[in-house]
Amino acid sequence: MWYRIWLYVYFTWFRPMFKWALRRATGKCELLRICCGNHSKGGRKTRAVEKSLRQSHLGSLQRLATDEDLNVLEAVKYVMIVKNIDPKIYPDFSPILQSSLRQICGYNALVKEIEALKKEKYSTANPAHEQDLLKLWRLLKPNDKLEKRTCKQWGEIGFQGDDPATDFRGMGVLGLQNLLFFAENYNGVARQVLTHSQHPTLWYSYAVVGINLTSMTYHLLRDGSLRDYFYHSITGQPSIYHFHKVYCYIFSEFDRFWFASKPKSVMEFGSIRDKFEKKFLETLKDNQLQAVLQNNYTWT
């Protein structure tokens, strides 16, 4: 209750008064101070721009932080008009704000794209879906021919039944695309992880766990936990490639975490996954993921 009262007082009275005082003292609005002042560079600047837009008293500015189809150039012109910013006096404002807005709307667009893939149900009547599924088998089991489309062999790569289509219900084709990207772009590591998953006592279902980790990666993207990583490490708009790459890192690291945890049985998967997610969030908080993925992470 007291927290809600504090938020009301802060956004209704304290913040507007503080911004007014700063503007009177510096002659600059908040966005101008962020973009052209001594504010942090790169991802932190983009985060500050996004926060300023979201907390603006103008709904039109708030929407700039949530629009995935934003016309960046027109948006910057609008901001400069609303905030009365003279481009001759502050020539750096426009390109800096453009850069931040591209990252912000790019992240929002990526969320929308990932949402669409998650909602797209796997269909055995869709040739593209079927081709990707069979390609996944060939990449993970290059020396073993699949006897037929529906068979018990799918259990060898961690699906639950004779038809893998049923395992994609929760994450749609997004789950398949993640598994396929891992197997296609980091084949040696993916097959090594598959071998680990078949350990006689510490085994887990490779494909099912992979789809579960798709869910984890999706929710980290959806709730904004991955924003700082994308803002710090990617100049411009992130793409699904970047989402897949984070997923591959998560799968590879989960495999290590699983064996380091030495579970008594696969029934401990839920608790171990939760501990792993907490550890991964700490990695994001400390900006370690950016350093790992940018310094030639070998996926071994």
BALOBA-1460 file (C-alpha; in Angstrom, 3 decimals):
// residues 300
<rec num="1" residu="m" x="0.000" y="0.000" z="0.000"/>
<rec num="2" residu="w" x="2.729" y="2.466" z="1.000"/>
<rec num="3" residu="y" x="4.672" y="1.546" z="-2.131"/>
<rec num="4" residu="r" x="1.691" y="2.439" z="-4.312"/>
<rec num="5" residu="i" x="1.274" y="5.729" z="-2.499"/>
<rec num="6" residu="w" x="4.972" y="6.486" z="-3.028"/>
<rec num="7" residu="l" x="4.697" y="5.703" z="-6.762"/>
<rec num="8" residu="y" x="1.680" y="7.986" z="-7.057"/>
<rec num="9" residu="v" x="3.435" y="10.832" z="-5.256"/>
<rec num="10" residu="y" x="6.651" y="10.275" z="-7.237"/>
<rec num="11" residu="f" x="5.091" y="10.286" z="-10.712"/>
<rec num="12" residu="t" x="2.405" y="12.882" z="-9.939"/>
<rec num="13" residu="w" x="4.423" y="15.429" z="-8.005"/>
<rec num="14" residu="f" x="8.095" y="14.728" z="-7.331"/>
<rec num="15" residu="r" x="9.292" y="13.658" z="-10.795"/>
<rec num="16" residu="p" x="7.513" y="16.452" z="-12.735"/>
<rec num="17" residu="m" x="8.814" y="19.053" z="-10.273"/>
<rec num="18" residu="f" x="12.341" y="17.626" z="-10.426"/>
<rec num="19" residu="k" x="12.296" y="17.629" z="-14.247"/>
<rec num="20" residu="w" x="10.960" y="21.194" z="-14.273"/>
<rec num="21" residu="a" x="13.733" y="22.328" z="-11.920"/>
<rec num="22" residu="l" x="16.415" y="20.642" z="-14.037"/>
<rec num="23" residu="r" x="15.051" y="22.149" z="-17.217"/>
<rec num="24" residu="r" x="15.027" y="25.609" z="-15.673"/>
<rec num="25" residu="a" x="18.567" y="25.128" z="-14.394"/>
<rec num="26" residu="t" x="20.079" y="23.608" z="-17.554"/>
<rec num="27" residu="g" x="17.781" y="24.908" z="-20.280"/>
<rec num="28" residu="k" x="17.445" y="21.342" z="-21.565"/>
<rec num="29" residu="c" x="14.627" y="18.789" z="-21.481"/>
<rec num="30" residu="e" x="15.324" y="15.298" z="-20.128"/>
<rec num="31" residu="l" x="15.782" y="13.691" z="-23.555"/>
<rec num="32" residu="l" x="18.208" y="16.419" z="-24.569"/>
<rec num="33" residu="r" x="20.196" y="15.937" z="-21.364"/>
<rec num="34" residu="i" x="20.356" y="12.193" z="-22.004"/>
<rec num="35" residu="c" x="21.351" y="12.391" z="-25.662"/>
<rec num="36" residu="c" x="23.692" y="15.359" z="-25.609"/>
<rec num="37" residu="g" x="24.934" y="15.440" z="-22.038"/>
<rec num="38" residu="n" x="27.529" y="13.390" z="-20.214"/>
<rec num="39" residu="h" x="25.140" y="10.475" z="-19.880"/>
<rec num="40" residu="s" x="26.321" y="6.887" z="-20.255"/>
<rec num="41" residu="k" x="26.876" y="5.722" z="-23.801"/>
<rec num="42" residu="g" x="25.506" y="2.775" z="-25.786"/>
<rec num="43" residu="g" x="22.982" y="0.502" z="-24.130"/>
<rec num="44" residu="r" x="22.652" y="2.589" z="-20.980"/>
<rec num="45" residu="k" x="21.812" y="5.643" z="-23.065"/>
<rec num="46" residu="t" x="19.141" y="3.691" z="-24.949"/>
<rec num="47" residu="r" x="17.730" y="2.438" z="-21.646"/>
<rec num="48" residu="a" x="17.597" y="5.999" z="-20.329"/>
<rec num="49" residu="v" x="15.850" y="7.221" z="-23.496"/>
<rec num="50" residu="e" x="13.317" y="4.401" z="-23.242"/>
<rec num="51" residu="k" x="12.635" y="5.141" z="-19.571"/>
<rec num="52" residu="s" x="12.156" y="8.833" z="-20.300"/>
<rec num="53" residu="l" x="9.678" y="8.100" z="-23.087"/>
<rec num="54" residu="r" x="7.710" y="5.577" z="-21.031"/>
<rec num="55" residu="q" x="7.424" y="8.000" z="-18.102"/>
<rec num="56" residu="s" x="6.484" y="11.001" z="-20.220"/>
<rec num="57" residu="h" x="3.188" y="12.723" z="-19.410"/>
<rec num="58" residu="l" x="2.483" y="12.780" z="-23.170"/>
<rec num="59" residu="g" x="0.851" y="9.628" z="-24.495"/>
<rec num="60" residu="s" x="2.317" y="10.294" z="-27.944"/>
<rec num="61" residu="l" x="5.840" y="10.044" z="-26.519"/>
<rec num="62" residu="q" x="4.982" y="6.990" z="-24.439"/>
<rec num="63" residu="r" x="3.911" y="5.188" z="-27.598"/>
<rec num="64" residu="l" x="7.342" y="5.734" z="-29.170"/>
<rec num="65" residu="a" x="8.741" y="3.279" z="-26.624"/>
<rec num="66" residu="t" x="6.246" y="0.533" z="-27.498"/>
<rec num="67" residu="d" x="5.767" y="0.847" z="-31.272"/>
<rec num="68" residu="e" x="7.454" y="-1.963" z="-33.229"/>
<rec num="69" residu="d" x="6.670" y="-0.332" z="-36.613"/>
<rec num="70" residu="l" x="8.032" y="3.082" z="-35.756"/>
<rec num="71" residu="n" x="9.109" y="5.510" z="-38.479"/>
<rec num="72" residu="v" x="12.259" y="6.578" z="-36.676"/>
<rec num="73" residu="l" x="13.019" y="9.685" z="-38.731"/>
<rec num="74" residu="e" x="9.486" y="11.049" z="-38.357"/>
<rec num="75" residu="a" x="9.517" y="10.184" z="-34.655"/>
<rec num="76" residu="v" x="12.719" y="12.171" z="-34.096"/>
<rec num="77" residu="k" x="11.304" y="15.166" z="-35.973"/>
<rec num="78" residu="y" x="8.178" y="14.996" z="-33.815"/>
<rec num="79" residu="v" x="10.212" y="14.861" z="-30.589"/>
<rec num="80" residu="m" x="12.266" y="17.873" z="-31.661"/>
<rec num="81" residu="i" x="9.108" y="19.863" z="-32.374"/>
<rec num="82" residu="v" x="7.379" y="18.866" z="-29.123"/>
<rec num="83" residu="k" x="10.506" y="19.525" z="-27.052"/>
<rec num="84" residu="n" x="11.455" y="22.656" z="-29.032"/>
<rec num="85" residu="i" x="14.969" y="21.404" z="-29.794"/>
<rec num="86" residu="d" x="16.933" y="23.441" z="-32.325"/>
<rec num="87" residu="p" x="18.983" y="21.126" z="-34.614"/>
<rec num="88" residu="k" x="21.466" y="23.938" z="-35.304"/>
<rec num="89" residu="i" x="22.263" y="24.294" z="-31.618"/>
<rec num="90" residu="y" x="22.184" y="20.548" z="-30.906"/>
<rec num="91" residu="p" x="23.218" y="18.783" z="-34.155"/>
<rec num="92" residu="d" x="24.080" y="15.535" z="-32.327"/>
<rec num="93" residu="f" x="20.626" y="15.078" z="-30.829"/>
<rec num="94" residu="s" x="18.921" y="13.680" z="-33.935"/>
<rec num="95" residu="p" x="21.426" y="10.900" z="-34.823"/>
<rec num="96" residu="i" x="21.783" y="9.833" z="-31.178"/>
<rec num="97" residu="l" x="18.021" y="9.631" z="-30.637"/>
<rec num="98" residu="q" x="17.631" y="7.807" z="-33.960"/>
<rec num="99" residu="s" x="20.117" y="5.172" z="-32.843"/>
<rec num="100" residu="s" x="18.311" y="4.613" z="-29.546"/>
<rec num="101" residu="l" x="14.867" y="4.490" z="-31.159"/>
<rec num="102" residu="r" x="16.064" y="1.902" z="-33.695"/>
<rec num="103" residu="q" x="17.210" y="-0.334" z="-30.850"/>
<rec num="104" residu="i" x="13.968" y="0.175" z="-28.919"/>
<rec num="105" residu="c" x="11.579" y="-0.452" z="-31.800"/>
<rec num="106" residu="g" x="13.839" y="-3.258" z="-33.050"/>
<rec num="107" residu="y" x="13.487" y="-5.076" z="-29.745"/>
<rec num="108" residu="n" x="9.715" y="-4.583" z="-29.814"/>
<rec num="109" residu="a" x="9.604" y="-5.906" z="-33.391"/>
<rec num="110" residu="l" x="11.616" y="-8.957" z="-32.374"/>
<rec num="111" residu="v" x="9.178" y="-9.697" z="-29.545"/>
<rec num="112" residu="k" x="6.331" y="-9.508" z="-32.049"/>
<rec num="113" residu="e" x="8.131" y="-11.848" z="-34.476"/>
<rec num="114" residu="i" x="8.899" y="-14.381" z="-31.752"/>
<rec num="115" residu="e" x="5.300" y="-14.212" z="-30.509"/>
<rec num="116" residu="a" x="4.076" y="-15.051" z="-34.015"/>
<rec num="117" residu="l" x="6.345" y="-18.101" z="-34.262"/>
<rec num="118" residu="k" x="5.240" y="-19.280" z="-30.835"/>
<rec num="119" residu="k" x="1.585" y="-18.986" z="-31.858"/>
<rec num="120" residu="e" x="2.165" y="-20.817" z="-35.153"/>
<rec num="121" residu="k" x="1.179" y="-24.400" z="-34.479"/>
<rec num="122" residu="y" x="3.264" y="-27.217" z="-35.866"/>
<rec num="123" residu="s" x="1.306" y="-28.878" z="-38.657"/>
<rec num="124" residu="t" x="2.074" y="-32.216" z="-40.262"/>
<rec num="125" residu="a" x="0.255" y="-30.861" z="-43.331"/>
<rec num="126" residu="n" x="2.806" y="-28.056" z="-43.690"/>
<rec num="127" residu="p" x="5.709" y="-29.226" z="-45.904"/>
<rec num="128" residu="a" x="8.077" y="-26.602" z="-44.446"/>
<rec num="129" residu="h" x="7.423" y="-27.817" z="-40.901"/>
<rec num="130" residu="e" x="7.947" y="-31.434" z="-41.893"/>
<rec num="131" residu="q" x="11.132" y="-30.671" z="-43.810"/>
<rec num="132" residu="d" x="12.598" y="-28.827" z="-40.834"/>
<rec num="133" residu="l" x="11.748" y="-31.696" z="-38.510"/>
<rec num="134" residu="l" x="13.375" y="-34.282" z="-40.768"/>
<rec num="135" residu="k" x="16.378" y="-31.990" z="-41.191"/>
<rec num="136" residu="l" x="16.719" y="-31.874" z="-37.406"/>
<rec num="137" residu="w" x="16.937" y="-35.673" z="-37.355"/>
<rec num="138" residu="r" x="19.586" y="-35.733" z="-40.096"/>
<rec num="139" residu="l" x="21.694" y="-33.140" z="-38.304"/>
<rec num="140" residu="l" x="21.565" y="-34.874" z="-34.943"/>
<rec num="141" residu="k" x="21.681" y="-38.466" z="-36.220"/>
<rec num="142" residu="p" x="23.611" y="-38.283" z="-39.514"/>
<rec num="143" residu="n" x="24.571" y="-41.959" z="-39.417"/>
<rec num="144" residu="d" x="21.093" y="-43.321" z="-38.639"/>
<rec num="145" residu="k" x="18.313" y="-43.420" z="-41.173"/>
<rec num="146" residu="l" x="14.832" y="-42.665" z="-39.906"/>
<rec num="147" residu="e" x="12.683" y="-45.731" z="-40.547"/>
<rec num="148" residu="k" x="9.493" y="-43.743" z="-41.095"/>
<rec num="149" residu="r" x="7.912" y="-40.406" z="-40.199"/>
<rec num="150" residu="t" x="6.107" y="-41.736" z="-37.133"/>
<rec num="151" residu="c" x="8.193" y="-44.164" z="-35.116"/>
<rec num="152" residu="k" x="9.888" y="-44.805" z="-31.790"/>
<rec num="153" residu="q" x="13.242" y="-43.588" z="-33.107"/>
<rec num="154" residu="w" x="12.270" y="-40.013" z="-32.236"/>
<rec num="155" residu="g" x="12.840" y="-40.960" z="-28.623"/>
<rec num="156" residu="e" x="16.562" y="-41.194" z="-29.434"/>
<rec num="157" residu="i" x="16.743" y="-37.410" z="-29.691"/>
<rec num="158" residu="g" x="14.492" y="-36.784" z="-26.734"/>
<rec num="159" residu="f" x="10.930" y="-36.571" z="-28.027"/>
<rec num="160" residu="q" x="8.241" y="-38.123" z="-25.856"/>
<rec num="161" residu="g" x="6.275" y="-40.154" z="-28.377"/>
<rec num="162" residu="d" x="6.291" y="-41.580" z="-31.867"/>
<rec num="163" residu="d" x="5.259" y="-38.231" z="-33.374"/>
<rec num="164" residu="p" x="7.317" y="-35.164" z="-32.344"/>
<rec num="165" residu="a" x="4.519" y="-32.873" z="-33.536"/>
<rec num="166" residu="t" x="2.759" y="-33.313" z="-30.191"/>
<rec num="167" residu="d" x="5.749" y="-31.938" z="-28.251"/>
<rec num="168" residu="f" x="5.639" y="-28.566" z="-30.025"/>
<rec num="169" residu="r" x="2.212" y="-27.619" z="-28.689"/>
<rec num="170" residu="g" x="3.448" y="-25.183" z="-26.060"/>
<rec num="171" residu="m" x="6.006" y="-23.272" z="-28.124"/>
<rec num="172" residu="g" x="4.766" y="-23.855" z="-31.658"/>
<rec num="173" residu="v" x="7.303" y="-23.801" z="-34.485"/>
<rec num="174" residu="l" x="9.535" y="-21.552" z="-32.379"/>
<rec num="175" residu="g" x="10.621" y="-24.639" z="-30.439"/>
<rec num="176" residu="l" x="11.525" y="-26.444" z="-33.648"/>
<rec num="177" residu="q" x="13.398" y="-23.451" z="-35.077"/>
<rec num="178" residu="n" x="15.491" y="-23.134" z="-31.914"/>
<rec num="179" residu="l" x="16.431" y="-26.818" z="-31.966"/>
<rec num="180" residu="l" x="17.182" y="-26.658" z="-35.674"/>
<rec num="181" residu="f" x="19.339" y="-23.526" z="-35.389"/>
<rec num="182" residu="f" x="21.401" y="-25.126" z="-32.616"/>
<rec num="183" residu="a" x="21.885" y="-28.331" z="-34.598"/>
<rec num="184" residu="e" x="22.670" y="-26.495" z="-37.837"/>
<rec num="185" residu="n" x="24.976" y="-23.735" z="-36.592"/>
<rec num="186" residu="y" x="26.692" y="-25.529" z="-33.697"/>
<rec num="187" residu="n" x="26.339" y="-29.101" z="-34.838"/>
<rec num="188" residu="g" x="29.269" y="-30.509" z="-32.899"/>
<rec num="189" residu="v" x="28.073" y="-28.981" z="-29.638"/>
<rec num="190" residu="a" x="24.433" y="-29.939" z="-30.237"/>
<rec num="191" residu="r" x="25.396" y="-33.562" z="-30.845"/>
<rec num="192" residu="q" x="27.686" y="-33.509" z="-27.820"/>
<rec num="193" residu="v" x="24.826" y="-32.205" z="-25.657"/>
<rec num="194" residu="l" x="22.600" y="-34.935" z="-27.121"/>
<rec num="195" residu="t" x="25.169" y="-37.537" z="-26.091"/>
<rec num="196" residu="h" x="25.301" y="-36.048" z="-22.587"/>
<rec num="197" residu="s" x="21.512" y="-36.231" z="-22.351"/>
<rec num="198" residu="q" x="21.723" y="-40.002" z="-22.829"/>
<rec num="199" residu="h" x="23.868" y="-40.540" z="-19.719"/>
<rec num="200" residu="p" x="22.840" y="-43.779" z="-17.947"/>
<rec num="201" residu="t" x="21.971" y="-42.056" z="-14.646"/>
<rec num="202" residu="l" x="21.958" y="-38.289" z="-15.323"/>
<rec num="203" residu="w" x="19.910" y="-38.496" z="-18.508"/>
<rec num="204" residu="y" x="17.271" y="-36.018" z="-19.655"/>
<rec num="205" residu="s" x="15.098" y="-35.766" z="-22.761"/>
<rec num="206" residu="y" x="17.101" y="-33.628" z="-25.195"/>
<rec num="207" residu="a" x="14.286" y="-32.318" z="-27.422"/>
<rec num="208" residu="v" x="11.753" y="-31.862" z="-24.622"/>
<rec num="209" residu="v" x="14.284" y="-29.986" z="-22.485"/>
<rec num="210" residu="g" x="15.259" y="-27.943" z="-25.548"/>
<rec num="211" residu="i" x="11.646" y="-26.886" z="-26.055"/>
<rec num="212" residu="n" x="11.375" y="-26.068" z="-22.352"/>
<rec num="213" residu="l" x="14.446" y="-23.838" z="-22.686"/>
<rec num="214" residu="t" x="12.763" y="-22.174" z="-25.669"/>
<rec num="215" residu="s" x="9.991" y="-21.257" z="-23.233"/>
<rec num="216" residu="m" x="12.542" y="-19.824" z="-20.818"/>
<rec num="217" residu="t" x="14.300" y="-17.780" z="-23.516"/>
<rec num="218" residu="y" x="10.952" y="-16.556" z="-24.860"/>
<rec num="219" residu="h" x="9.816" y="-15.324" z="-21.448"/>
<rec num="220" residu="l" x="13.150" y="-13.588" z="-20.836"/>
<rec num="221" residu="l" x="12.641" y="-11.733" z="-24.111"/>
<rec num="222" residu="r" x="8.971" y="-11.034" z="-23.438"/>
<rec num="223" residu="d" x="9.432" y="-9.628" z="-19.925"/>
<rec num="224" residu="g" x="12.356" y="-7.436" z="-21.007"/>
<rec num="225" residu="s" x="15.113" y="-9.308" z="-19.178"/>
<rec num="226" residu="l" x="17.115" y="-9.490" z="-22.411"/>
<rec num="227" residu="r" x="16.721" y="-5.801" z="-23.254"/>
<rec num="228" residu="d" x="19.985" y="-4.664" z="-21.673"/>
<rec num="229" residu="y" x="21.928" y="-7.440" z="-23.393"/>
<rec num="230" residu="f" x="20.528" y="-6.546" z="-26.824"/>
<rec num="231" residu="y" x="20.948" y="-2.790" z="-26.255"/>
<rec num="232" residu="h" x="24.561" y="-3.209" z="-25.144"/>
<rec num="233" residu="s" x="25.690" y="-5.769" z="-27.703"/>
<rec num="234" residu="i" x="23.760" y="-5.019" z="-30.897"/>
<rec num="235" residu="t" x="24.004" y="-1.778" z="-32.838"/>
<rec num="236" residu="g" x="20.696" y="-1.182" z="-34.548"/>
<rec num="237" residu="q" x="17.839" y="-3.643" z="-34.645"/>
<rec num="238" residu="p" x="18.220" y="-7.166" z="-33.225"/>
<rec num="239" residu="s" x="17.006" y="-10.067" z="-35.346"/>
<rec num="240" residu="i" x="15.798" y="-13.594" z="-34.719"/>
<rec num="241" residu="y" x="19.405" y="-14.704" z="-35.302"/>
<rec num="242" residu="h" x="20.367" y="-12.980" z="-32.054"/>
<rec num="243" residu="f" x="17.480" y="-14.662" z="-30.220"/>
<rec num="244" residu="h" x="18.579" y="-18.072" z="-31.532"/>
<rec num="245" residu="k" x="22.149" y="-17.412" z="-30.464"/>
<rec num="246" residu="v" x="21.104" y="-16.627" z="-26.889"/>
<rec num="247" residu="y" x="19.046" y="-19.835" z="-26.914"/>
<rec num="248" residu="c" x="22.069" y="-21.884" z="-28.018"/>
<rec num="249" residu="y" x="24.125" y="-20.422" z="-25.199"/>
<rec num="250" residu="i" x="21.346" y="-21.207" z="-22.710"/>
<rec num="251" residu="f" x="21.037" y="-24.815" z="-23.896"/>
<rec num="252" residu="s" x="24.788" y="-25.374" z="-23.815"/>
<rec num="253" residu="e" x="25.128" y="-23.847" z="-20.350"/>
<rec num="254" residu="f" x="22.094" y="-25.700" z="-19.004"/>
<rec num="255" residu="d" x="23.735" y="-28.977" z="-19.987"/>
<rec num="256" residu="r" x="26.789" y="-28.025" z="-17.902"/>
<rec num="257" residu="f" x="24.606" y="-26.878" z="-15.013"/>
<rec num="258" residu="w" x="22.587" y="-30.095" z="-15.084"/>
<rec num="259" residu="f" x="25.633" y="-32.326" z="-14.725"/>
<rec num="260" residu="a" x="27.215" y="-30.053" z="-12.127"/>
<rec num="261" residu="s" x="23.978" y="-30.342" z="-10.108"/>
<rec num="262" residu="k" x="24.112" y="-34.172" z="-10.235"/>
<rec num="263" residu="p" x="20.344" y="-34.715" z="-9.933"/>
<rec num="264" residu="k" x="19.102" y="-37.976" z="-8.472"/>
<rec num="265" residu="s" x="16.589" y="-38.301" z="-11.289"/>
<rec num="266" residu="v" x="14.986" y="-36.399" z="-14.146"/>
<rec num="267" residu="m" x="12.157" y="-35.552" z="-11.737"/>
<rec num="268" residu="e" x="14.397" y="-32.778" z="-10.386"/>
<rec num="269" residu="f" x="14.317" y="-30.990" z="-13.719"/>
<rec num="270" residu="g" x="11.875" y="-28.281" z="-12.570"/>
<rec num="271" residu="s" x="13.892" y="-27.204" z="-9.549"/>
<rec num="272" residu="i" x="17.205" y="-27.337" z="-11.417"/>
<rec num="273" residu="r" x="15.763" y="-25.311" z="-14.292"/>
<rec num="274" residu="d" x="14.595" y="-22.661" z="-11.818"/>
<rec num="275" residu="k" x="18.055" y="-22.486" z="-10.229"/>
<rec num="276" residu="f" x="19.636" y="-22.250" z="-13.670"/>
<rec num="277" residu="e" x="17.316" y="-19.424" z="-14.695"/>
<rec num="278" residu="k" x="18.198" y="-17.516" z="-11.520"/>
<rec num="279" residu="k" x="21.894" y="-17.967" z="-12.284"/>
<rec num="280" residu="f" x="21.373" y="-16.832" z="-15.881"/>
<rec num="281" residu="l" x="19.535" y="-13.702" z="-14.713"/>
<rec num="282" residu="e" x="22.570" y="-12.878" z="-12.562"/>
<rec num="283" residu="t" x="24.715" y="-13.240" z="-15.685"/>
<rec num="284" residu="l" x="22.466" y="-10.743" z="-17.464"/>
<rec num="285" residu="k" x="22.523" y="-8.372" z="-14.501"/>
<rec num="286" residu="d" x="26.317" y="-8.328" z="-14.456"/>
<rec num="287" residu="n" x="26.509" y="-7.919" z="-18.268"/>
<rec num="288" residu="q" x="28.548" y="-11.132" z="-18.430"/>
<rec num="289" residu="l" x="26.555" y="-12.540" z="-21.352"/>
<rec num="290" residu="q" x="27.652" y="-9.718" z="-23.637"/>
<rec num="291" residu="a" x="31.309" y="-10.358" z="-22.821"/>
<rec num="292" residu="v" x="30.981" y="-14.136" z="-23.264"/>
<rec num="293" residu="l" x="29.198" y="-14.043" z="-26.621"/>
<rec num="294" residu="q" x="31.353" y="-11.249" z="-28.045"/>
<rec num="295" residu="n" x="34.680" y="-12.799" z="-27.007"/>
<rec num="296" residu="n" x="34.481" y="-15.793" z="-29.362"/>
<rec num="297" residu="y" x="32.567" y="-18.142" z="-27.071"/>
<rec num="298" residu="t" x="33.510" y="-21.609" z="-28.341"/>
<rec num="299" residu="w" x="30.336" y="-23.455" z="-27.327"/>
<rec num="300" residu="t" x="32.271" y="-26.341" z="-25.810"/>
